[in-house]
Amino acid sequence: MVPSRRTLAPVAIFSSVFLAAAGHATARGAADVLRITAAANLAMRQTPGPQATVIAFVPLGTELTEVGPLGLDKTWLHVRLADNREGWVLASLTRPLDPARRWPTVERIVTDRLARHGDSFPAAMELVDFIERASRQIADNETAARFDLYHLRAVASAAADIRFGHEKQEPYWSWLDRYRGLVVRDDPSGRWMLAPNAIWEVHDRHAASVAADDIAWLATTMGLPGECEGELACYAESADLLGGRYLRAHPAGRHADEAVRMVAEVTVRLGDAGSRSLYTFDRARDCARLGQAIDGLRAALTGTSAAGRDAPLQQLAALRSVCGPAD
């Protein structure tokens, strides 16, 4: 069972991005201006300047209170942490935080970070941690669904940063243990990826949400671990578990046309008699598997009005002939 986003053990940090509103009110004055860090491992310095002594590294999503002169355009900000330490941070790596509009700011930081490429593994870990901390405060279902999708994408990004042969080294080993069941290894490629069934579990929790479509598509495009090694029935099963499953869940989804094309790429190839000689197939052993996959794909294709479904439906009929006519 994949651990829920809300039950994952919190990472030790010296400041939480979300504290209770009442607690904040007692800790700061009414005129205090809040900021939130928008970069990973942000250096807080003793004085304003890139060469000044670093007194702390502040995680992504940490709330800060401005203690310097307010209302000025500044490259550096004089700020205070929740534990009352003070220092200077680059203003461009923080965002203003209006308590009344907290969620749009937090969500914008998350989506901006997810759109980045080339971040280090520690930075990817911080994004995962930030999303988990934020998620504990979510009250409405639609926001919870979006943040669960962000969490999946962030975990997938961090997992992809784990280099082949380094998984038993820290910090990778502890992180993989923490996400055991959510992250699996694809042995043929050596990459770490999200477990498809774990993504679908998240999808099913949020099946009625707007984000469910994108969660299902993430499961589809993530692919499957392992390799079919030339087995015809396996390729049909894979098409059914990816594009077919998406179409059954979201027959009119935003990615329905893409899912049909994905299915067509496989079924047209497998349905061609000349191409089938390239695959291994044991009638006695594989017909039940193949028939089940064909039935699933036919249900997926007939249930959608997406363009391009006719060609794969025809090829599925041809593919079924390798096991004889349907009962």
C-alpha positions as a Markdown table, in Angstrom:
| # | Residue | x | y | z |
|---|---|---|---|---|
| 1 | Met | 0.0 | 0.0 | 0.0 |
| 2 | Val | 1.5 | 3.4 | -1.0 |
| 3 | Pro | 1.7 | 5.7 | 2.0 |
| 4 | Ser | -0.7 | 8.7 | 1.8 |
| 5 | Arg | 0.7 | 12.1 | 1.1 |
| 6 | Arg | -0.7 | 13.1 | 4.5 |
| 7 | Thr | 1.0 | 10.3 | 6.4 |
| 8 | Leu | 4.5 | 10.5 | 5.1 |
| 9 | Ala | 7.0 | 11.3 | 7.8 |
| 10 | Pro | 7.9 | 15.0 | 7.8 |
| 11 | Val | 11.5 | 16.0 | 7.0 |
| 12 | Ala | 13.2 | 17.9 | 9.8 |
| 13 | Ile | 13.4 | 21.5 | 8.9 |
| 14 | Phe | 13.9 | 24.5 | 11.1 |
| 15 | Ser | 10.9 | 26.4 | 9.8 |
| 16 | Ser | 7.5 | 25.3 | 8.6 |
| 17 | Val | 5.9 | 27.0 | 5.7 |
| 18 | Phe | 2.4 | 26.7 | 7.3 |
| 19 | Leu | 1.7 | 27.5 | 10.9 |
| 20 | Ala | -1.7 | 28.1 | 12.4 |
| 21 | Ala | -3.0 | 31.6 | 11.8 |
| 22 | Ala | -3.5 | 32.1 | 15.4 |
| 23 | Gly | 0.1 | 31.3 | 16.2 |
| 24 | His | 1.2 | 33.7 | 13.6 |
| 25 | Ala | -0.9 | 36.5 | 15.0 |
| 26 | Thr | 0.8 | 36.2 | 18.4 |
| 27 | Ala | 4.3 | 35.9 | 16.9 |
| 28 | Arg | 4.3 | 39.1 | 14.8 |
| 29 | Gly | 2.8 | 42.5 | 14.7 |
| 30 | Ala | -0.1 | 43.5 | 12.5 |
| 31 | Ala | 2.2 | 45.6 | 10.3 |
| 32 | Asp | 4.7 | 42.8 | 9.6 |
| 33 | Val | 5.3 | 42.0 | 5.9 |
| 34 | Leu | 5.6 | 38.4 | 5.1 |
| 35 | Arg | 7.7 | 36.7 | 2.4 |
| 36 | Ile | 8.0 | 33.1 | 1.4 |
| 37 | Thr | 11.1 | 31.5 | -0.1 |
| 38 | Ala | 10.8 | 30.6 | -3.8 |
| 39 | Ala | 14.1 | 28.8 | -4.2 |
| 40 | Ala | 15.7 | 25.7 | -2.6 |
| 41 | Asn | 18.4 | 26.0 | 0.0 |
| 42 | Leu | 18.3 | 29.8 | 0.1 |
| 43 | Ala | 21.3 | 31.3 | 1.7 |
| 44 | Met | 20.6 | 33.7 | 4.6 |
| 45 | Arg | 23.6 | 36.0 | 5.0 |
| 46 | Gln | 24.9 | 38.0 | 7.9 |
| 47 | Thr | 25.0 | 41.2 | 5.9 |
| 48 | Pro | 23.6 | 42.1 | 2.4 |
| 49 | Gly | 26.0 | 40.9 | -0.2 |
| 50 | Pro | 27.0 | 37.8 | -2.1 |
| 51 | Gln | 30.3 | 37.4 | -0.2 |
| 52 | Ala | 28.8 | 37.8 | 3.3 |
| 53 | Thr | 28.9 | 35.0 | 5.8 |
| 54 | Val | 26.1 | 32.5 | 5.4 |
| 55 | Ile | 24.3 | 32.0 | 8.7 |
| 56 | Ala | 21.6 | 29.6 | 7.5 |
| 57 | Phe | 20.3 | 27.8 | 4.5 |
| 58 | Val | 16.5 | 28.2 | 4.3 |
| 59 | Pro | 14.3 | 25.5 | 2.7 |
| 60 | Leu | 11.9 | 26.2 | -0.2 |
| 61 | Gly | 8.6 | 27.5 | 1.1 |
| 62 | Thr | 9.8 | 28.9 | 4.4 |
| 63 | Glu | 7.9 | 32.0 | 5.7 |
| 64 | Leu | 10.0 | 35.0 | 6.5 |
| 65 | Thr | 9.2 | 38.3 | 8.2 |
| 66 | Glu | 10.7 | 41.5 | 6.8 |
| 67 | Val | 12.4 | 43.5 | 9.6 |
| 68 | Gly | 14.1 | 46.2 | 7.5 |
| 69 | Pro | 12.7 | 49.4 | 6.1 |
| 70 | Leu | 9.5 | 48.6 | 4.2 |
| 71 | Gly | 8.2 | 49.9 | 0.9 |
| 72 | Leu | 11.6 | 50.2 | -0.9 |
| 73 | Asp | 12.9 | 48.5 | -4.0 |
| 74 | Lys | 15.6 | 46.3 | -2.6 |
| 75 | Thr | 18.0 | 43.7 | -4.0 |
| 76 | Trp | 18.5 | 42.3 | -0.5 |
| 77 | Leu | 15.9 | 41.9 | 2.3 |
| 78 | His | 16.5 | 41.9 | 6.0 |
| 79 | Val | 14.3 | 39.1 | 7.4 |
| 80 | Arg | 13.6 | 37.1 | 10.5 |
| 81 | Leu | 12.9 | 33.4 | 10.7 |
| 82 | Ala | 10.3 | 31.8 | 13.0 |
| 83 | Asp | 13.1 | 31.0 | 15.5 |
| 84 | Asn | 14.0 | 34.7 | 15.6 |
| 85 | Arg | 17.2 | 34.4 | 13.7 |
| 86 | Glu | 17.7 | 37.4 | 11.4 |
| 87 | Gly | 19.7 | 37.9 | 8.3 |
| 88 | Trp | 19.7 | 39.0 | 4.6 |
| 89 | Val | 18.3 | 37.1 | 1.6 |
| 90 | Leu | 18.0 | 38.0 | -2.1 |
| 91 | Ala | 14.6 | 39.5 | -2.7 |
| 92 | Ser | 14.3 | 37.9 | -6.1 |
| 93 | Leu | 14.3 | 34.5 | -4.5 |
| 94 | Thr | 11.3 | 35.2 | -2.3 |
| 95 | Arg | 7.7 | 36.2 | -3.0 |
| 96 | Pro | 5.4 | 38.5 | -1.0 |
| 97 | Leu | 2.9 | 36.5 | 1.0 |
| 98 | Asp | -0.5 | 37.9 | 1.7 |
| 99 | Pro | -2.1 | 35.6 | 4.4 |
| 100 | Ala | -5.5 | 36.2 | 2.8 |
| 101 | Arg | -4.2 | 34.9 | -0.6 |
| 102 | Arg | -1.7 | 32.3 | 0.6 |
| 103 | Trp | -2.8 | 29.4 | -1.7 |
| 104 | Pro | -2.4 | 31.2 | -5.0 |
| 105 | Thr | 1.2 | 32.2 | -4.0 |
| 106 | Val | 2.1 | 28.7 | -2.8 |
| 107 | Glu | 0.6 | 27.1 | -5.9 |
| 108 | Arg | 2.5 | 29.5 | -8.2 |
| 109 | Ile | 5.8 | 28.6 | -6.5 |
| 110 | Val | 5.1 | 24.9 | -6.9 |
| 111 | Thr | 4.1 | 25.1 | -10.5 |
| 112 | Asp | 7.1 | 27.3 | -11.3 |
| 113 | Arg | 9.5 | 24.8 | -9.7 |
| 114 | Leu | 7.9 | 21.9 | -11.4 |
| 115 | Ala | 8.5 | 23.6 | -14.8 |
| 116 | Arg | 12.2 | 23.9 | -14.1 |
| 117 | His | 14.8 | 21.5 | -15.6 |
| 118 | Gly | 18.2 | 20.5 | -14.4 |
| 119 | Asp | 17.7 | 21.1 | -10.7 |
| 120 | Ser | 19.8 | 19.0 | -8.3 |
| 121 | Phe | 18.5 | 16.0 | -6.4 |
| 122 | Pro | 18.5 | 18.0 | -3.1 |
| 123 | Ala | 16.5 | 20.7 | -4.7 |
| 124 | Ala | 14.0 | 18.2 | -6.1 |
| 125 | Met | 13.7 | 16.7 | -2.5 |
| 126 | Glu | 12.9 | 20.2 | -1.2 |
| 127 | Leu | 10.1 | 20.6 | -3.7 |
| 128 | Val | 8.6 | 17.3 | -2.6 |
| 129 | Asp | 8.9 | 18.3 | 1.1 |
| 130 | Phe | 7.3 | 21.7 | 0.4 |
| 131 | Ile | 4.3 | 20.1 | -1.4 |
| 132 | Glu | 3.8 | 17.7 | 1.4 |
| 133 | Arg | 3.9 | 20.4 | 4.1 |
| 134 | Ala | 1.5 | 22.6 | 2.1 |
| 135 | Ser | -0.9 | 19.6 | 1.5 |
| 136 | Arg | -1.5 | 19.0 | 5.2 |
| 137 | Gln | -3.4 | 22.4 | 5.3 |
| 138 | Ile | -5.7 | 21.8 | 2.3 |
| 139 | Ala | -9.4 | 21.8 | 3.0 |
| 140 | Asp | -11.1 | 21.5 | -0.3 |
| 141 | Asn | -11.1 | 18.5 | -2.6 |
| 142 | Glu | -10.1 | 20.2 | -5.9 |
| 143 | Thr | -7.0 | 21.8 | -4.4 |
| 144 | Ala | -6.1 | 18.5 | -2.7 |
| 145 | Ala | -6.3 | 16.7 | -6.1 |
| 146 | Arg | -4.1 | 19.3 | -7.8 |
| 147 | Phe | -1.5 | 19.1 | -5.0 |
| 148 | Asp | -1.5 | 15.3 | -5.1 |
| 149 | Leu | -0.8 | 15.6 | -8.8 |
| 150 | Tyr | 2.0 | 18.1 | -8.1 |
| 151 | His | 3.3 | 15.6 | -5.5 |
| 152 | Leu | 3.4 | 12.8 | -8.0 |
| 153 | Arg | 5.2 | 14.9 | -10.6 |
| 154 | Ala | 7.7 | 16.2 | -8.0 |
| 155 | Val | 8.5 | 12.6 | -6.8 |
| 156 | Ala | 8.9 | 11.5 | -10.4 |
| 157 | Ser | 11.3 | 14.3 | -11.1 |
| 158 | Ala | 13.4 | 13.5 | -8.0 |
| 159 | Ala | 13.4 | 9.8 | -8.8 |
| 160 | Ala | 14.6 | 10.5 | -12.4 |
| 161 | Asp | 17.6 | 12.3 | -10.9 |
| 162 | Ile | 18.9 | 9.1 | -9.2 |
| 163 | Arg | 21.9 | 8.0 | -11.3 |
| 164 | Phe | 22.3 | 4.4 | -12.2 |
| 165 | Gly | 24.4 | 2.5 | -9.7 |
| 166 | His | 24.1 | 5.3 | -7.0 |
| 167 | Glu | 20.9 | 4.2 | -5.4 |
| 168 | Lys | 22.6 | 2.6 | -2.4 |
| 169 | Gln | 24.4 | 5.9 | -1.6 |
| 170 | Glu | 22.9 | 8.7 | 0.5 |
| 171 | Pro | 20.8 | 10.7 | 0.2 |
| 172 | Tyr | 19.2 | 8.4 | -2.4 |
| 173 | Trp | 19.0 | 5.2 | -0.3 |
| 174 | Ser | 17.0 | 6.8 | 2.5 |
| 175 | Trp | 14.8 | 8.7 | 0.1 |
| 176 | Leu | 14.0 | 5.6 | -1.9 |
| 177 | Asp | 13.1 | 3.8 | 1.3 |
| 178 | Arg | 10.8 | 6.6 | 2.3 |
| 179 | Tyr | 8.9 | 6.3 | -1.0 |
| 180 | Arg | 9.0 | 2.5 | -1.3 |
| 181 | Gly | 6.0 | 1.4 | -3.2 |
| 182 | Leu | 5.5 | 4.8 | -4.9 |
| 183 | Val | 8.8 | 4.6 | -6.7 |
| 184 | Val | 10.1 | 1.5 | -8.5 |
| 185 | Arg | 13.0 | 0.7 | -10.7 |
| 186 | Asp | 12.7 | -0.1 | -14.4 |
| 187 | Asp | 15.5 | -2.7 | -14.7 |
| 188 | Pro | 15.9 | -2.6 | -18.5 |
| 189 | Ser | 16.7 | 1.1 | -18.4 |
| 190 | Gly | 18.0 | 1.4 | -14.9 |
| 191 | Arg | 15.8 | 4.4 | -14.2 |
| 192 | Trp | 13.6 | 5.0 | -11.2 |
| 193 | Met | 10.0 | 5.9 | -11.9 |
| 194 | Leu | 6.5 | 6.1 | -10.3 |
| 195 | Ala | 4.7 | 2.8 | -9.9 |
| 196 | Pro | 1.7 | 2.9 | -12.3 |
| 197 | Asn | -0.7 | 1.3 | -9.8 |
| 198 | Ala | 0.3 | 3.9 | -7.2 |
| 199 | Ile | -0.6 | 6.7 | -9.6 |
| 200 | Trp | -3.9 | 5.1 | -10.3 |
| 201 | Glu | -4.6 | 4.8 | -6.6 |
| 202 | Val | -4.2 | 8.6 | -6.3 |
| 203 | His | -6.4 | 9.0 | -9.4 |
| 204 | Asp | -9.2 | 6.9 | -7.9 |
| 205 | Arg | -9.2 | 9.0 | -4.7 |
| 206 | His | -9.8 | 12.0 | -6.8 |
| 207 | Ala | -11.8 | 10.5 | -9.6 |
| 208 | Ala | -14.5 | 13.2 | -9.5 |
| 209 | Ser | -12.0 | 16.1 | -9.6 |
| 210 | Val | -10.9 | 18.2 | -12.6 |
| 211 | Ala | -7.3 | 17.0 | -11.9 |
| 212 | Ala | -8.2 | 13.3 | -12.3 |
| 213 | Asp | -7.7 | 13.6 | -16.1 |
| 214 | Asp | -4.1 | 14.8 | -15.7 |
| 215 | Ile | -3.4 | 12.2 | -13.0 |
| 216 | Ala | -4.6 | 9.4 | -15.3 |
| 217 | Trp | -2.5 | 10.8 | -18.2 |
| 218 | Leu | 0.6 | 10.9 | -15.9 |
| 219 | Ala | 0.1 | 7.2 | -15.3 |
| 220 | Thr | -0.3 | 6.6 | -19.0 |
| 221 | Thr | 2.8 | 8.5 | -20.1 |
| 222 | Met | 4.9 | 7.2 | -17.2 |
| 223 | Gly | 4.9 | 3.8 | -18.9 |
| 224 | Leu | 5.4 | 0.4 | -17.3 |
| 225 | Pro | 8.5 | -1.0 | -15.7 |
| 226 | Gly | 10.0 | -4.0 | -17.4 |
| 227 | Glu | 10.3 | -5.2 | -21.0 |
| 228 | Cys | 8.1 | -7.4 | -23.1 |
| 229 | Glu | 11.1 | -9.1 | -24.8 |
| 230 | Gly | 9.3 | -9.8 | -28.0 |
| 231 | Glu | 6.1 | -11.4 | -26.5 |
| 232 | Leu | 3.1 | -10.4 | -28.6 |
| 233 | Ala | 0.6 | -10.8 | -25.8 |
| 234 | Cys | 2.7 | -8.6 | -23.5 |
| 235 | Tyr | 2.7 | -5.7 | -26.0 |
| 236 | Ala | -1.1 | -6.0 | -26.3 |
| 237 | Glu | -1.4 | -6.0 | -22.5 |
| 238 | Ser | 0.8 | -3.0 | -22.2 |
| 239 | Ala | -1.3 | -1.0 | -24.7 |
| 240 | Asp | -4.4 | -2.0 | -22.7 |
| 241 | Leu | -2.8 | -1.0 | -19.3 |
| 242 | Leu | -1.7 | 2.4 | -20.7 |
| 243 | Gly | -3.8 | 4.0 | -23.4 |
| 244 | Gly | -6.7 | 1.6 | -22.9 |
| 245 | Arg | -6.9 | 2.2 | -19.2 |
| 246 | Tyr | -6.9 | 6.0 | -19.7 |
| 247 | Leu | -9.7 | 5.8 | -22.3 |
| 248 | Arg | -11.8 | 3.7 | -20.1 |
| 249 | Ala | -11.4 | 6.2 | -17.2 |
| 250 | His | -11.7 | 9.3 | -19.4 |
| 251 | Pro | -13.3 | 8.5 | -22.7 |
| 252 | Ala | -13.9 | 12.2 | -23.4 |
| 253 | Gly | -10.7 | 13.3 | -21.7 |
| 254 | Arg | -8.4 | 16.0 | -22.8 |
| 255 | His | -5.8 | 13.4 | -23.9 |
| 256 | Ala | -8.3 | 11.0 | -25.5 |
| 257 | Asp | -7.0 | 11.6 | -29.1 |
| 258 | Glu | -3.4 | 11.0 | -27.9 |
| 259 | Ala | -4.4 | 7.9 | -26.1 |
| 260 | Val | -6.1 | 6.5 | -29.2 |
| 261 | Arg | -2.9 | 7.2 | -31.2 |
| 262 | Met | -0.9 | 5.4 | -28.6 |
| 263 | Val | -3.1 | 2.4 | -28.8 |
| 264 | Ala | -3.1 | 2.5 | -32.6 |
| 265 | Glu | 0.7 | 2.5 | -32.8 |
| 266 | Val | 0.7 | -0.9 | -31.0 |
| 267 | Thr | -2.4 | -2.5 | -32.4 |
| 268 | Val | -1.8 | -1.6 | -36.0 |
| 269 | Arg | 1.7 | -3.2 | -35.8 |
| 270 | Leu | 0.5 | -6.3 | -33.9 |
| 271 | Gly | -2.5 | -6.8 | -36.2 |
| 272 | Asp | -0.5 | -6.9 | -39.4 |
| 273 | Ala | 0.1 | -10.5 | -40.3 |
| 274 | Gly | 3.5 | -9.7 | -41.8 |
| 275 | Ser | 4.7 | -8.0 | -38.6 |
| 276 | Arg | 3.5 | -10.7 | -36.3 |
| 277 | Ser | 6.3 | -13.0 | -37.4 |
| 278 | Leu | 8.6 | -10.7 | -35.5 |
| 279 | Tyr | 7.0 | -11.6 | -32.1 |
| 280 | Thr | 6.9 | -14.8 | -30.1 |
| 281 | Phe | 3.5 | -16.3 | -29.4 |
| 282 | Asp | 2.4 | -19.6 | -27.9 |
| 283 | Arg | -1.2 | -20.2 | -28.7 |
| 284 | Ala | -1.8 | -22.5 | -25.7 |
| 285 | Arg | -0.1 | -20.2 | -23.2 |
| 286 | Asp | -0.9 | -16.7 | -24.5 |
| 287 | Cys | -4.4 | -16.8 | -26.1 |
| 288 | Ala | -6.1 | -16.1 | -22.8 |
| 289 | Arg | -3.9 | -13.1 | -22.1 |
| 290 | Leu | -4.2 | -11.8 | -25.6 |
| 291 | Gly | -8.0 | -12.1 | -25.6 |
| 292 | Gln | -8.3 | -10.3 | -22.3 |
| 293 | Ala | -6.1 | -7.4 | -23.6 |
| 294 | Ile | -8.1 | -7.2 | -26.9 |
| 295 | Asp | -11.4 | -7.1 | -25.0 |
| 296 | Gly | -10.1 | -4.3 | -22.8 |
| 297 | Leu | -8.8 | -2.3 | -25.8 |
| 298 | Arg | -12.1 | -2.8 | -27.7 |
| 299 | Ala | -14.1 | -1.5 | -24.8 |
| 300 | Ala | -11.8 | 1.5 | -24.5 |
| 301 | Leu | -12.0 | 2.3 | -28.2 |
| 302 | Thr | -15.7 | 1.8 | -28.6 |
| 303 | Gly | -16.4 | 3.9 | -25.5 |
| 304 | Thr | -14.7 | 7.0 | -26.9 |
| 305 | Ser | -15.6 | 9.3 | -29.7 |
| 306 | Ala | -11.9 | 10.4 | -30.1 |
| 307 | Ala | -10.6 | 10.6 | -33.7 |
| 308 | Gly | -8.7 | 7.7 | -35.2 |
| 309 | Arg | -10.3 | 4.8 | -33.4 |
| 310 | Asp | -11.5 | 2.8 | -36.5 |
| 311 | Ala | -8.1 | 1.6 | -37.6 |
| 312 | Pro | -7.0 | 0.1 | -34.3 |
| 313 | Leu | -10.5 | -1.5 | -33.9 |
| 314 | Gln | -10.0 | -3.2 | -37.3 |
| 315 | Gln | -6.5 | -4.4 | -36.4 |
| 316 | Leu | -7.8 | -5.8 | -33.1 |
| 317 | Ala | -10.2 | -8.0 | -35.0 |
| 318 | Ala | -7.3 | -9.2 | -37.2 |
| 319 | Leu | -5.2 | -9.8 | -34.1 |
| 320 | Arg | -7.9 | -11.9 | -32.5 |
| 321 | Ser | -7.7 | -14.3 | -35.4 |
| 322 | Val | -4.4 | -15.7 | -34.2 |
| 323 | Cys | -6.5 | -17.4 | -31.5 |
| 324 | Gly | -9.5 | -18.2 | -33.7 |
| 325 | Pro | -12.9 | -16.5 | -33.8 |
| 326 | Ala | -14.4 | -15.0 | -30.6 |
| 327 | Asp | -17.0 | -17.1 | -28.8 |
